[in-house]
Amino acid sequence: MSADDAVIDLDAHRHESAGPTTGRARRTVRPRIILGLVASFAAGAVLGGWGVDRAQEARARQERDAAVALVAIPAGTEGGGTNSDGRARIEGSLAVVNAGPAPVTVRSVRAESPTVLVRDLGRTRLIRPGGTGWIGVVVLFQCGEAPAAEPLPVRFSVQTADGQVREARYPVAIVGSTWLDLLSTMCEPR
């Protein structure tokens, strides 16, 4: 072997028979590999973008289904009476508006202050978004006591569209309501 054969000149063209390892075969394989890699990268980018979009949609749907926004006001009243402890009792209803983006099921209602106690009658109520549900409640009022001027914080146990049970609060004004009017007349001496 001569010294010239030990050094490989990369610029020199070989004039031997064309086989699968020739420069021409290598030139056609290399673009195919590059084209395959580019196609794989593009497909991955498209699938990755689609996956991220789906994940964002699912996260937004979960947030929407978990949102609870309720508004409540004292509504109707029915008859009642006073008991031996000096408490006036009525059965009434609480108008509950679902101001949230998804339906909720009101499972229970409860509020308590030194002078007023409000609790539900044990019936659940499904309320659609933007809809109003009438929740039957019992209201107890301590006769001889003045109700607090500030709204009564009412706790709602609700089941959201995602199946979770959550608590929501809303302040309900008792002073000036039909409930207090009836309760006050029941506490007057006869």
JOMODA-V106520 format. One record per pair of residues at least 24 apart in sequence whose ideal C-beta (glycine too) atoms are under 7 Angstrom apart, sorted by sequence separation. I is the first residue (numbers start at 0). GAP is how many residues later the second one is. If there is no record, write none. Layout:
BEGIN
i=I gap=GAP
i=I gap=GAP
END
This chain:
BEGIN
i=71 gap=24
i=102 gap=24
i=102 gap=25
i=115 gap=25
i=69 gap=26
i=70 gap=26
i=102 gap=26
i=108 gap=26
i=114 gap=26
i=148 gap=26
i=69 gap=27
i=101 gap=27
i=105 gap=27
i=114 gap=27
i=146 gap=27
i=69 gap=28
i=70 gap=28
i=100 gap=28
i=108 gap=28
i=146 gap=28
i=69 gap=29
i=97 gap=29
i=99 gap=29
i=105 gap=29
i=68 gap=30
i=97 gap=30
i=114 gap=30
i=68 gap=31
i=95 gap=31
i=97 gap=31
i=115 gap=31
i=67 gap=32
i=97 gap=32
i=114 gap=32
i=66 gap=33
i=97 gap=33
i=114 gap=33
i=146 gap=33
i=66 gap=34
i=117 gap=34
i=66 gap=35
i=96 gap=35
i=112 gap=35
i=67 gap=36
i=95 gap=36
i=115 gap=36
i=117 gap=36
i=63 gap=37
i=64 gap=37
i=94 gap=37
i=95 gap=37
i=63 gap=38
i=94 gap=39
i=95 gap=39
i=112 gap=39
i=138 gap=40
i=92 gap=41
i=93 gap=41
i=110 gap=41
i=92 gap=42
i=110 gap=42
i=140 gap=42
i=92 gap=43
i=93 gap=43
i=110 gap=43
i=143 gap=43
i=92 gap=44
i=110 gap=44
i=138 gap=44
i=142 gap=44
i=90 gap=45
i=91 gap=45
i=108 gap=45
i=109 gap=45
i=90 gap=47
i=91 gap=47
i=108 gap=47
i=88 gap=49
i=89 gap=49
i=107 gap=49
i=105 gap=50
i=106 gap=50
i=88 gap=51
i=106 gap=51
i=105 gap=52
i=106 gap=52
i=86 gap=53
i=87 gap=53
i=104 gap=53
i=86 gap=54
i=103 gap=54
i=104 gap=54
i=86 gap=55
i=87 gap=55
i=103 gap=55
i=85 gap=56
i=86 gap=56
i=103 gap=56
i=85 gap=57
i=85 gap=58
i=101 gap=58
i=102 gap=58
i=106 gap=58
i=115 gap=58
i=74 gap=59
i=101 gap=59
i=81 gap=61
i=110 gap=61
i=71 gap=82
i=69 gap=86
i=91 gap=87
i=89 gap=89
i=67 gap=90
i=67 gap=92
i=89 gap=92
i=89 gap=93
i=65 gap=94
i=64 gap=95
i=87 gap=95
i=64 gap=96
i=65 gap=96
i=64 gap=97
i=65 gap=98
i=67 gap=98
i=69 gap=98
i=71 gap=98
i=73 gap=98
i=87 gap=98
i=70 gap=99
i=72 gap=99
i=87 gap=99
i=61 gap=100
i=67 gap=100
i=69 gap=100
i=71 gap=100
i=76 gap=101
i=76 gap=102
i=73 gap=103
i=73 gap=104
i=81 gap=104
i=73 gap=105
i=76 gap=105
i=80 gap=105
i=81 gap=105
i=79 gap=106
END
